[in-house]
Amino acid sequence: MAASIKPFLDRTILFCCGHFHSDYHQGIPYQLQKNHPDIKVAVVAFVSSAVELNGKDTTRLADFIWIGED
């Protein structure tokens, strides 16, 4: 998936993916930074409630965390 974004790196883009592909800056963000160290990447994690964050290391989870309402 990171490779499919490559043609668009000359502009601001937003891509959506599952937690497995972005949490803790792993997966797609890691590959983008590894292959293109000059680009800026920000990760937003979406959770349905604050309860979902219990026990997780949120300091490294993402740059921003969006908490939905119950």
C-alpha positions in Angstrom: 0.0 0.0 0.0 2.9 2.4 0.7 4.1 1.9 -2.8 0.7 2.8 -4.3 1.0 6.2 -2.6 4.3 7.0 -4.2 2.9 8.8 -7.3 1.1 11.3 -5.1 4.0 12.3 -2.7 4.4 15.6 -4.4 1.1 16.9 -2.8 -0.7 16.7 0.5 -2.6 13.4 0.8 -4.8 11.6 3.3 -5.0 7.9 3.2 -7.1 5.6 5.5 -6.1 2.2 6.7 -6.7 -0.2 9.6 -5.0 -0.1 12.9 -2.6 -2.9 12.0 -1.2 -0.7 9.2 -0.5 2.4 11.2 -0.5 2.1 15.0 2.8 3.0 16.6 4.0 4.4 13.2 4.5 0.8 11.9 3.4 -0.6 8.6 2.6 2.1 6.0 4.0 5.1 7.9 7.2 3.2 8.6 7.6 2.2 4.9 6.9 5.8 3.7 9.5 7.3 6.1 12.0 4.6 5.3 11.7 5.1 1.5 11.2 8.8 1.6 12.8 10.3 4.7 12.1 13.9 3.6 8.3 13.6 3.7 6.1 14.5 6.7 3.8 11.8 8.0 1.2 12.2 10.7 -0.8 9.3 12.1 -4.3 9.6 13.5 -5.6 6.7 15.5 -9.4 6.3 15.8 -10.9 4.5 18.8 -14.6 4.1 19.7 -14.1 5.1 23.3 -11.5 6.0 25.9 -12.0 2.5 27.4 -10.4 1.0 24.3 -7.2 2.8 25.2 -6.9 1.3 28.7 -3.5 -0.4 29.1 -2.1 0.8 25.8 1.0 2.9 25.5 -0.8 6.0 24.0 2.4 8.1 24.1 3.6 6.3 20.9 0.3 5.1 19.5 -0.1 8.0 17.0 0.5 11.7 16.6 -3.2 12.3 17.2 -6.0 10.1 18.8 -9.6 10.6 17.8 -12.0 9.3 20.4 -15.5 8.6 19.3 -18.6 9.1 21.4 -20.5 6.2 23.0 
